[in-house]
Amino acid sequence: MKIYPQPAELFISEVIEPVDQACERCDARSLARYRVVDYRGWLRVVKCRSCLHTVGSERIVSPVLSGDL
Amino acid sequence: MTTLAPQSIEVLGAYDVEARYGVDITTAEVIRHALEHIGLQMQIKINTASLSPLLSEVNDFGVGLLAPRDVDRDLDFDAIAMGTAAPGHYVINQFYARMAIEHWGAENFKPGDVIIFNEPYRGGSHINDVGTLMPIFHEDELVGFAAAITHWLDIGGPIPTGFGPGLQRDMYAEGIRISPRHLYREGELVRETVELFTEQTRIPDISVNDLQVIHSALKLGADMVLRYVNRYGRDAYAGAVQYSLDHTERAMRAALQAIPDGEWSAEDYMDNDMNGNPMLIRCTVRKHGGEVEIDYSGSSRNEWGGFACTWSDGVSGAHLGLQVALPESISPNAGAYRPVHVVLPPGSCLHALPPMATNAGHTMFIAKAINLVKRALTQADPAMAVAENYDDVLFMSFAGADTRSGVPTPFISMNLFQGPFGGTAQADGSCYTFQEGGNCVVTSVELEEESFPVLHLEREFVADTGGSGQYRGGPATRSVLVPLADCESSFQLDQCRIGPRGALGGGNGATGHIAVHRDALDIWAAGGDFGEPEILAGIVDASGRLVGEEVPGVTEFRSSKQAGVRVGARDVVIHQTPGGGGCGDAAERDPAAIARDIRNDIVTAGS
């Protein structure tokens, strides 16, 4: 099991990476790439922050096991 | 990347079912209900045969069935039916069992195997929760698994019961950690694995029995599945499993459609971390159509000493918070989880990073995660409004030597307390109910006193402790316990500093506390005056007297989560839960309800 240092910052947020593209469902320019957990585990998604439409997703190893924090 | 296609929410007709799943609707419905029945039968097996009160009485476990792996049907060892015991466990099984299968290798299972594991960071909850898996083979084909998560009363390590908030700095101080291994190899019990429990925990006799009980429950589930597979065939069974998950998904999406679209946030504080500082937990719920995203970004970082939980616990709390907010019951299987994404930033208190201890945090944070979803949805629709309930798994353990028989025998008594719920837009908060992630049963006083040298002298509601409102919060409960042996005690009772919040103008609930009168059993029996107690948990003034609110520089907060606390024989311990928050304007409360509360000593006249 990998071990990690405690974060220096007091409050922790997921990094939301904007994607310069319109949502195919609602046309909003609110797409972003970030990580979520669905019913089977971890995904990196490109998703509309406005209508929650998932444009694309790929299965990833959990950050704890992959070390990709 | 692949595109996720949302499921239709319409009710399927008989022809649609046969065309989509390759099984007639009658058979599909028979098997759908049978799967839920099998989960309950497995649960009853554990209840009736276990020696640990956490399994026989309290229901601190989750047991059920996993689907086959079938790419064409989009099945991948998903949870298809779980008993109704502890919801926190049956959501976790979706991850804990799956990651153990991946770790072990699905191709390495053989008929009669049982694999056992307790690695919280691989999709689990905390180290006391022992996972087990039995493959279900029909002829040579793997058609699924029977799976269980059972809370072990003690898992070794420095703290009896395993709960050591503030003392277990990291995961290495929690107890034995078991990577997946055989408990049964092709039907034969593996002695070396059993000895992990008999040699390294404080409950060897219980462990020997209960490990075999779990095997029996898993085998019961596997045998019952095979009965249906033999009767209807493998394809029909797989089709019915697919149908069952889709059926639940449609029900979940239909329930979500009834909630307005939008984005709402809520926040709460844990009383303290290991250094005494409050911990902020934030939750944002985004909802559109039949999809939901629950995001805990902005929460405090994970803290040493057990003040953090695993990501899978955070996910579990998100799902449960959503499910309990919905008006209809949704079957506990993976179909209910499909419309939901959860965002859990690594390193936050809801996504601990190794080597953080998570044993105590498991119960603290899952309760907070559940409540925050409900409170965020309060803003979506006033009809869904709910004030805050007590939100921890309240316990106080006593560990020592039982000398009642004349032969000193080690004992561990784990007293679980229920607590009050907040008022809602429809009704008063319930007075004494287990929080939703546990859904556990409190053991009977008679059983506790027979089994352990601990007296249970009182359990009473406390007037004027529930938050006021059109619908008031449930009152606090005061319990009085007296160990008859010198003991080491652990306890968790959040909201001794920051009480449950009201909703829609309702009042806040009172804070809780734990106090002790040293060597005072005889005084209690004589009805004498105890004098001022020693406050173990709560806010005190400079003289050590309990006070209601903090005043910077004047008061001191004594942590509501401690381990290694000495409690002497015949000490009188007073444990008082917080009160639930109230919902709505108190001026709108029905006068008849006020009169009823006064008659029942829930509030005092003139308060």
Interface residues (C-beta under 8 A of the other chain):
Chain A: M1 K2 I3 Y4 Q6 P7 E9 L10 F11 I12 S13 E14 V15 Y34 R35 V36 V37 D38 Y39 R40 G41 L43 V45 V46 K47 R49 S50 C51 L52 H53 T54 V55 G56 S57 E58 S62 P63 V64 L65 L69
Chain B: M1 T2 T3 L4 D76 D78 Q94 F95 R98 M99 E119 Y121 R122 G123 L280 R282 R286 K287 H288 G289 E291 V292 E293 D295 S297 G298 S299 S300 R301 N302 E303 W304 W311 V315 A334 Y337 R338 V340 H341 V342 V343 L344 P345 P346 G347 S348 H351 L353 P354 P355 M356
